[in-house]
Amino acid sequence: MKKAVIASAIAALLVTHPFAAKKSSQAHSPHEVLVKLKRPLEGFERALLEYNLDADDIQQLAGAIHKFHSRSLDVDALQQILRVHDAVEYVEPNYQVEADITPTDPLMANLWGMPKIHADTVWNTTTGSRANVVAVVDTGVDYTHPDLVANIWKAPSAFTVTIGGVAITCASGTHGFNAIARTCDPKDDHYHGTHVSGTIGAVGNNAAGVAGANWTSSIMGIKFLDSTGSGYVSDAISGIEFAIQAKQAFASTAAANVRVLSNSWGGAPFSQALLDEINRANSNDMLFVVAAGNSASNNDTTPTYPASYVAPNVISVAATDSNDLLASFSNYGSSVNLAAPGVQILSTIPANQYAYLSGTSMATPHVSGAAALVLSKCALSTSALRSTLLSHVDVLGSVTGYVQTNGRLNAAAAVSSCSAVPAVPANLKATTGPSSGQISLTWSAVAGATSYRLKRSMLSAGPFSTIQTLTGKVAYVNAGLTSGKTYYYIVTATNGSGESAASNKASAAAK
């Protein structure tokens, strides 16, 4: 299948001003659509659809999401036919997306961004961990680069994923996925993904090259953008799906514990299929860090995707320069969560080389790297990780009103917050439960808490004993109680540094 030919954003920006806005593109594959089915197709239905659509390829991408390709019908015709089919929930074009990058010439000789996010302070506490995997969804990664090779994820054994309805077995020692070729080789034939990877996890303290936010890390390459920096939403979905299935394949040993998806790309209109997959990543405990875009525009009034998706695991990142100003090319808006260094960022590129690049692409891996640093110190759920990063920023007047938090990433504050004993949980409430012998309890989440200990007593003054330890939850239904009897509760928050004091006391009678 021949892709639609369009000029990539990278090529366009190379011949314009370094900070010129990236051209908004709604290009899509000319004979393909993404379809979510309400139910599986019967054999005769599929055969009839293949005939009416002149389809030569129907692939299951993830769950109920499929890609339909026609030999002769264009996207409009495909949508007209599929929208009226009673098995179809929605149909949309397979949009093309592009790397969010603005190349510049070298102007600086050091990694100014790391001190700005206070990574140098964090390194006194932690320099990272191989336990949590960062999947770089991009042009791939040069996993042979001397400054990256030690920090590249390696499959501990052969495993099988099913992508596009096809079983793909990846050998032991492979490093990720090429969603274009459908192979287990994510080698970068561009440079963008390798540059992003270096900011996240180039080996530190090795007397060579640069240092990433994490000196020790585990980077999985997910290649869906081609050698020009362009790709399709369908391949992005397949790449994310690979990360989810790889994590599931090694769930018993956590050998592919993907916790962060780093996404330095954008340019397509809204795609429900991609949003569904981002939500699926959230269900698999993955943070989705994404570049806000390089069009110098307001994402609130002119949304850019995937940065503008509303999902509980999304962090949208604007770019700042070395003077703490919003970069001239950076998108902004209340839907953009925070800023990070993104101008003249030095990092790795293929063939043992280094280069300075600018863009919200370069800001994104600072946040992805900081997320991995936090996880190396504190075992947080995705919601707690996101909250920790967004609630600990350096407030800057230059970005106040331009991003939701009014600030720039502060990795040290985030790590310090989760390393400290958590604050006391507030607003503990107990109410008679929905069924006999039950009491329902809720409380407010605490940033930096890895779990909560719910304690109960038959007496108002105690003593209280732990009845449940809960991870990632702030609600619990206590069952098996004596109807009509009053029970008293407190809750504490815990993390690796200890346990908080007790919350307010709450009581209720079991139903």
N, C-alpha and C positions, 0 to 999 in steps of 0.2 A: 504494500500500500504506500503510495507516494504522499508525503506530507505537503500541506499547503506551504508555499514558499513565501516567506515574509522576511524582511530585514530584522535581525534581532536587535533588542534594545542596546546590547553591548556594542555592536557595530555602529549603530547610530550615534551613540554617545562618544565614540572614539573620534568622530569627525566634527564634533560640536564643542561648545564650551564645556569644560569638565563638570560643571554643575548644572548643565542644561537639564530640563525636565525630561523624564523618560516618556516616550511617546505612548499614549494609552492605546492598547491593542485589544481588539475583540476578534482577532483571527481565530479560526477554528478548523478542525479537520473537515474537509469539504463533503465527505460522504459518511460521517460517523456521528452518532448520538449516544448519550449516556441515558440509561433507562433504569428506573427502579420499579420492580414488579411487586404487585400486591400479593401474588401467589405464584407458585411454580407453574410454568406452562405445560399443558398436556402435550403429548407427542404430536397430535394432529394440529394443535394450535401453533406449535413451533414451526412445523412444516409449512403451514399456510402463511405464517408471517414471513418465513424465509422466501417464499414464492412472491408474495405481494411487495416485499421490500427489495427484492432481488439481492438478498443478503448472502454474502460469502463468508461472514464471520460474525458469530454471536458469542461473546465471552462473558463469563461471570467474573466481575472484578473483586467484589467484596460483599458478602451477604446477598441481599436482593438486588444489588446494583450490577448492571450489565452494560457492555459496550456492543452496539449494533453497527456493523459496517455494510454498506450497500455498494454493489458494483456500479450502479447507474443513477440512483436517486440522490438528490442533494439533501442538505440538512432540513430545509423547509418542508420538502415532500415527506421526509421521514417523520418529522414531528407531526405533520397533519394526519398521517396514517396512525401513528402510535398513540396520540393523545386520546383518540376515541376508543381505544381497545380497553375492555373492562378489566384486564389483568395489569394495566399500566398505572402506577401511581403518579409518576412524572417522567417527562422526557426533556432533555436539554442538549445543546451543542457540546461537543468535546472541545472546549476552549483551549487555546494555546496560552501558555504562561512563559515568563522570561525571568532571568536572573536580575535582581535589583542591584545594579552596580554602576558606579560612576568612576571609571579609571582616572588616575591623576599621575603626574610625574613625582618622583621622590623629592621630598622637601625636608624631611626630618631624618634623624639618625638614631631614633630610639622609640621604644614602645610607650608613647605618652599616654595611651589609653589605660594601661594597667594601673598606674598610680591614681588616675582620675576616678576609677571605680574602687580604689583602695585594695586592689588585689595583693599588692606588696605587703600590706598589713595582714591580710588573711594568711599569707604563706608562713607567717610565724605560728599559725594554728593548724593549718592543713594545706597540703599541696595537691589534694585530690585523691581519687580512689579508682580502682578498676571495677569496683562492684556495681556501679551504675553506668549504663551505656547511654551515650549521646548519639543519636542517629542523625547524620547530616544529610538532609533531603535536598539534593543539589545536582551538580554535574559529576558527582563521584568524588573520589579522593585518591591522591597519589600515595598509596599505602607503602611504597618503597622509599619515600622521602626520608632521609636520615634523621630529620627532626620530628618525624611523626611515627616512624615504623614501630617504635616500642609502645606506642599508645593506641595502636589500631586494634579493634576488636577482632578476635579470631574464633571461628566456630570450634568448639572443643571436640566435636564429633560430627559425622554426617547427619543431616536432618532434611526433612521434606516439608515444603510449603505448597499450597495450591493457589496459584495466581491465574486469573483468567480461565478458570476451570481446568487448568493443566497442572499436574503434579510436577514440581521442580525439586530435585534433590541437590542440595549443596554439600560439597565435600568438607571434611574436617580441615580447618585452617583457612577457610574462605572468609572474606571480610565484609560481606554485605550483598547488595543486589543491584543489577542493572535492569531497570524496569522497561527499558527500550528494547534490549536484546533478549530479555527474559533469561538472563544467566546470573550466576552467583559471583560475577566479577565486576565490582563497581569502579574500575580504574578510570581516573579523570582524564579525559581527552580535551579538556578546556583548561581551566585554572581556578575557576571561581570556588568550587567546592573544597579544593585543597587550601585555598587562602582562608576560607571560613574555618576549616578544621584546625589550622595553625593557631588561630586566636582562641579557640576552645581548648586545645590540648597539645600544642607543641611541647616537646620534652623540655623541662626546665633544669637549670643548674648543670648543663652538660658541656659547657664551654664552647658552644657552637650555636649559630643561628639565633632564633628568637625563643621566647618562652610563652606558652599559652597561659590562660587563666588557671588551667590545671596542669601541673608538671607531670602528674600521673593521671591517666584517664583511659577511657575505652571508647573509641570512636568507630561507629558503624557507618560505612558508606552506603548511601542510597542514591543511585544515579537515575534521574529521570529527565534531566536536561541534557541536550546533545552537545556536540562539539562547538556549536555556535551560541550556546547558552539558552536555547529555546526548548520547549517541551509542551506536552499536553496534560490536561487535567486527569485524563484516564491513567496516564503513567504515574502521576503524582499519587493517585489513589492506590495504584498497585504497589508503589514504593512504600507507602505508609502501611499498607496491608502486610507487606513482607515483614516489616519491623514488628507488627503485632503478632504475626504467626511465629516468627523466630523466638520472640519472648515466650510465647505459649509452649513452643517445642521444648524449651529448656526450663520450664517453670519449676520442675522439681529441684534443680540445682541453682537456679537464678543465674545461669551462665550467659544469658542474653537479656539481662534486666534493663531493657530500654525504658528510661524514665523521661528523657527529653528528646523532642524532635526539633531540630534547628532548621528553619525555613527562610532562606534569604532569596525569595523570588515572589513574583506576583504579576498582575497584568490582565487577568481574565475577569469577565463579569461574574456575577453571583452564580454559583453552582451548588445546587442542593446536594448533589452526589458527593462533592468534596466536603461540604459541611457535615454530611452524614458520617463520612470517614473520620473527620476530625473529632466528632463526638464519640465515635467508636474508639479512637485512640484515648480519649478521656476515660472511657469505661475500662480501658486497660492500663490506667494509671500513668498516662504520658502527658507531660506538659508540651504545648505547641507554641514555640517561640517563633515570631514571624516579623519580617521587615515591613515597616509602615509604608514604604514606597518612596520614590525619588522624584515625584512630580511637583514638589513645592506646593502641594494643594491640601485642602482641608478634607480629611477622610469622613468627617461628619456630613458634609454636603455632597461630596463626590466620593463615594466609597470605593476602596480598592481592595481586591481580594487576593489572597486569603486574609489579609490584615484586618479587614472590617467584619469578619464573621463574629457573631455573638455566640460564644461557646465557653463553658466554664474553665477550659484548660488553655485558652488563647492569651498570650501576652504579645501585644503589638509594640514595636520598638522604633522610635525616632532616632535621628543621629545628631550629635553635637560635635563641635570642633574643639581644638585645644584651648580656646579662649572661653569655653563653656557657653558658646552661643549655639542656637539651633542652626544646623547646617543649612546653607542656602537652598539645597535641593530637597531637604527632608519634608515628607508629609507630616501632618500634625492633626490635632483635633482631640476632643474629649474621649473619642473612641481609641486613641493611641495611648497606651498605658504609661510609658516612661521613655526616657531617652538614655542613650549610651554613646560612647565615642565611636565616630564613624567617618572621620575625615583624615586622609593620609595615614592609614593604618598599615603598618608593616607586618607581613606574615608570609607563610610558606606558599610557594607555587610549584608545579611539577618540575622534575629534572633537577632536584636539589638546588632550587633557586628561591629567591625572596623578592617581594615587590610591595610597593605602597599602592593601596587602592582606597577609594572612598565610596560611600553609599550607605543606605540603611542596611544593606547586606553585611557591611562590616560592623555595624552597631549590634545586629542580632546575635552574632556569636559571643559577644561580651556578656550578654544576658544568659545565653545558653550555657556558657562556661561558668558563670556565677551560680546558676542553678545546680550544676554538677558539684561545685565547691560546697554549696549548702548541704547537698545530699551526702557528701563525703563525711560530714560531721553530724548530721541529724537525719533520722529516718522519717521523712515527712510524706504525707499523702500529696497528691497533685494539687489539691485545693489549698492545703496548708503551705506548700512550696510557693505557689503563685502569690498567696497572701503575704508570705514572708518577704518575697522580693519586692512587691509593690508597696509594702508598708515601711520599707527601709530604704529611702532614697535621700540624696542630697538635694534639698529644695533650692532651685535656681530661679532668680528673677527673670532670666532670659528665656526660660521655658514655661514659666508660670502662665497658665491660660492656654498653653499650646499642647500640653499632654495632661492626662487625667491626674497623675500624681504630683504635677508641678515640679518634677525632679528628675535627676539623673541617677542611674544605678549606683548603689553603694553595697558592694559585695561584702565588705567587712562588717557593716552593720547587720546585714542579713544573717551572716554566719554567727556573729556575736549574739544576736537575738535568739537564735534557735539553740545556741550553746548554753545560754543562761537558763537557770531554772524557770519554767514557764510561769506566767502570771496566773493569778487565781481565777478559775472559771466563774463567770457571772451568770445571773438569771436562771439558776436552777429552778425548774418548775415540775411539780408532781401533780398529776390529775388521775382521777379514776379511769381505769383502762376500758377499752372497747368490749372486752369479754370478761366473763366471770373469773375472779382470782387474778386480775391484772391491774397494774398501775403504769401509766405512761410518764416518761421523764424526758425533759429536754433541757439544754443549757447552751450558752454561747461558746463558739469556738475560740480557742486561744492560739495566737500566732506562736510558732515554735514548739508546740506540743506534738509529740509523736503518738501519744495515747492518753486515754482518760480512765481513771479508776473510780468506778461507781461503788459507793459504800452505803450500807443499810443498817438500821437498828430498829428494835421493837420499842425502844425508849427514846424520848425526846433528847435526853442528855447523853445518850450513847451507852456503852461503847459501840462504835461503828466498825463493821467488817466489810472488806472488799467482796462484792458479789459478781463483778464483771469488769474486765479490762477491755476497752474498746479502742480500736484504731480507725481513724478517719470517720468517726461517727460522733454526733452530738445529740443523739436520741436513743432511747432504749425502752422496751416494754418489759417490765418485770412481771413474769407469769408464775403460776403455781402458788399464789398467795391465798391466805384465808379470807374468804369474803366477809366484808364488814370490818375487818381488822385494820387499824391505822399503822402505817409504816413510815419511818423517818429516813431521809437520804441526805448525803453530801457527795460531792464529786471533786476530784483533784486532777490536775494536768501533769503529765510526765514527759521527760525526754532524757537524752543521754546524760544530762547534767543533774537530774534529780526530779523531785516531786514537789509540786506547789503546795501551799497551804490549802485548807479546805474551803469550799464554796459556801454560800449561804445554805441554810438548812431548809429542806422542803418536805412536806408530808402530804399524804392522801390515804383515804380508805380504799381498800381493794373492792372491786365491784362484786 
